[in-house]
Amino acid sequence: MPVTIKEKLRENLKILSQLNGGSGQEENLIRFIYREVKPYIDSIEIDCNGNIITTKVGEQAGPSLMLMAHMDEVGLVVKSILEDGFLLVDKVGGVPDNLLLGRKVSVGKQNIPGIIGTKPGHLQTPAEASRVPSITDCYIDLALPNRKAVEDLGITIGDQIIWQSEFMEMSDPDFIATKAVDDRINCGILIELIKNLKKTDFNGTLKAIFSVREEAGLYGAATAGHAHPTDYALVLDTIPAGDTPEINTEKELPIRLGQGPGFPIADGAHPVFFSFVHPAVRRLVEAQAKKINVSLQKCTILSGAYTTDAAKLAVTGSGIPTATLCVPRRYSHSPVELMNLNDAVDLYELVVSIIQTNGSYSLKFVEINE
């Protein structure tokens, strides 16, 4: 029996989520993805920052479409190694303080096991017990006696620290909880698109880009977009779900697991980043979603700090018409990001449909009849 796209995405996520690749240290992902996609594309390169740029050319001439998913994940880095062997740390990306204490982590290129330590509850004052320690209060315990023992394992300043999290299927196996769902699920989707699309399936040129450093400022998208401008772009990312008990879903964030891809119309991390879907790309996304019966969960997220690579792509060079399509996930930037594989399948099918109709829609911001 042929393997379904759902099972391929499950398999990809299981592998990709267990590779460690914080922003700026995505080498594990780059090596794996490069080997996976190289036999299926017309050209491939790794730019100076680590972005993987792949190109597939369709049967006939047509517009160029960029698909982008980021490889990096949030985490920590070694700030200093104390004489007694403990590590002090800095954050990379949006790591919530309340998710740090007591976590198992992997340190450095050799994935040395460690624990984010905390003062025993027996010794905490009432004030200490009632507050969330900040990153400056945290340390990594490697169970090593001194600095030399740490350095002898090859650990040095700047090494990444990524929390450990097994790939866990829930009682309904369509639900998966693991680290780095953001954005390894969409890296897996891009891999399958590259493998499955044939030259005869579409017109024009497809640029599938696996970007770096999204979690720390969207820097990979900035350089890739300048170097490889296309006629339009779709950014594939994840989006917070608002369907847990402490959230007023309809009022705050009408995004639910299992009800289709998220489609942010506007988002931002003010005052640095702001994104608004390009109206032409919005029209084609909505038209194709309706055609293949995929539900889109539209939303705006402007009061928090959510953004994607689209915020950079839209303003690179002379501008790239851009939209973002998202897999919803609960518990953002945690070791237990929870998603529904059916949303990923819907996103995959929608992107396939858009690629197959490449060139059928106007990409003008506005049509004016003179």
C-alpha positions, -999 to +999 in steps of 0.1 A: +000+000+000+014+034-010+025+057+019+001+086+023+013+122+025+002+123+061+025+094+070+054+110+050+049+143+069+048+124+102+080+106+093+097+139+083+087+157+114+099+128+136+134+131+120+136+168+117+123+177+151+150+156+168+178+174+150+191+203+170+195+236+152+192+269+170+194+302+151+228+306+137+237+269+143+215+251+118+242+228+104+225+196+113+194+206+094+213+219+064+232+187+060+201+165+063+178+186+040+205+191+014+210+153+010+172+147+010+163+171-018+194+173-040+183+144-064+150+160-071+158+196-081+174+214-110+199+234-089+208+238-052+231+260-033+239+269+003+245+307+007+270+323+030+245+324+059+233+288+055+200+293+036+194+263+012+182+277-021+166+251-045+152+256-079+128+235-100+118+246-135+084+238-149+074+226-183+066+261-198+074+297-190+055+313-161+059+334-130+086+326-104+072+314-070+092+313-038+082+289-010+101+294+023+102+275+056+128+282+083+151+256+097+161+271+130+145+268+165+145+288+197+170+279+224+199+290+245+236+295+242+265+291+266+274+325+280+301+315+304+316+284+320+320+288+357+350+274+376+327+248+393+315+234+360+281+251+358+271+270+326+255+304+325+233+311+294+217+336+270+185+332+251+183+329+213+148+337+201+116+341+220+121+316+249+096+322+277+112+323+311+085+302+326+094+272+304+130+270+315+134+255+349+140+218+353+143+210+316+166+184+302+189+199+275+215+190+250+246+212+249+270+218+220+278+198+189+282+165+209+247+169+225+261+167+260+232+161+285+224+187+310+197+201+332+185+237+337+189+238+375+169+255+401+170+261+439+152+234+458+117+244+469+127+235+505+151+264+505+131+290+486+117+320+503+080+327+498+090+355+474+113+332+454+086+305+452+060+329+437+081+344+409+094+331+377+132+332+376+147+352+346+173+339+323+200+356+344+190+333+373+193+302+353+223+278+349+230+245+333+241+215+354+262+190+335+271+170+366+308+178+360+333+188+387+350+219+371+355+241+341+383+218+327+360+188+326+335+209+307+360+221+282+375+186+278+341+176+263+345+203+237+320+228+251+328+264+246+313+299+247+284+303+222+276+266+219+239+260+215+217+245+242+185+229+230+159+212+252+153+175+249+119+164+238+108+131+225+085+128+195+051+119+211+019+108+195-012+115+215-040+090+220-053+103+186-021+098+166-030+127+143-019+149+172+019+152+177+037+169+205+075+176+203+100+204+202+106+225+170+072+218+153+080+255+146+090+252+118+102+216+111+067+205+100+069+230+071+105+220+063+090+185+060+062+198+037+088+215+015+108+183+012+077+164+001+068+191-024+102+190-039+102+152-042+067+149-056+064+177-081+073+168-116+083+192-144+050+186-161+030+196-130+035+233-132+047+262-153+073+288-144+100+285-118+097+272-082+122+284-056+120+264-024+141+280+003+149+266+037+159+297+057+180+303+087+178+327+117+140+334+115+136+331+153+163+358+159+152+385+135+142+370+101+178+375+088+179+345+065+148+356+047+163+391+042+195+379+025+177+351+005+150+375-007+175+401-019+196+375-037+167+355-052+138+378-059+107+361-073+073+373-087+056+362-055+061+342-023+044+319+002+060+316+036+051+284+053+053+286+091+033+278+123+009+299+142-002+299+179-036+282+185-061+300+207-082+270+216-070+263+252-090+270+284-072+302+294-078+319+261-111+335+249-107+319+214-131+341+195-120+373+211-083+368+213-072+343+186-097+323+165-072+295+156-079+259+164-061+226+159-076+204+132-096+231+114-072+239+086-042+261+079-039+295+096-040+325+073-027+356+090-040+387+073-019+410+094+007+404+120+036+421+137+062+425+164+060+463+168+077+485+160+103+464+141+082+440+121+048+444+104+032+422+077+000+426+058-010+399+032-005+411-004-041+414-019-032+396-051-017+367-033-046+367-009-070+364-038-052+334-053-048+316-020-085+320-011-096+310-046-075+278-046-086+269-010-122+272-020-116+252-052-101+222-033-123+226-002-096+235+023-107+257+052-086+287+060-085+301+095-081+338+090-068+360+118-048+391+127-021+391+154-011+427+160-013+431+198+014+405+206+048+397+191+041+373+162+057+375+128+072+354+101+098+356+073+070+373+052+077+406+070+112+406+055+104+392+021+076+417+014+102+446+015+133+430+000+146+446-032+116+462-050+092+441-029+079+406-032+041+400-031+038+377-001+014+357+021+019+333+050+002+299+054+005+283+088+001+250+106-016+258+140+003+247+171-003+250+209+024+258+234+045+280+212+083+279+217+081+251+242+094+215+242+058+203+237+045+221+207+013+203+198-001+201+163-026+181+142-012+164+111-044+170+092-037+207+092-003+200+076-019+178+050-044+206+041-015+231+038+005+207+016-025+201-007-033+238-009+003+247-019+003+219-045-028+234-060-013+269-061+018+256-078-002+238-104-021+269-113+010+291-113+005+320-138-033+318-137-038+349-115-028+385-117-002+396-092-010+433-094-017+450-061-048+466-075-065+465-109-073+499-124-096+503-154-086+535-172 
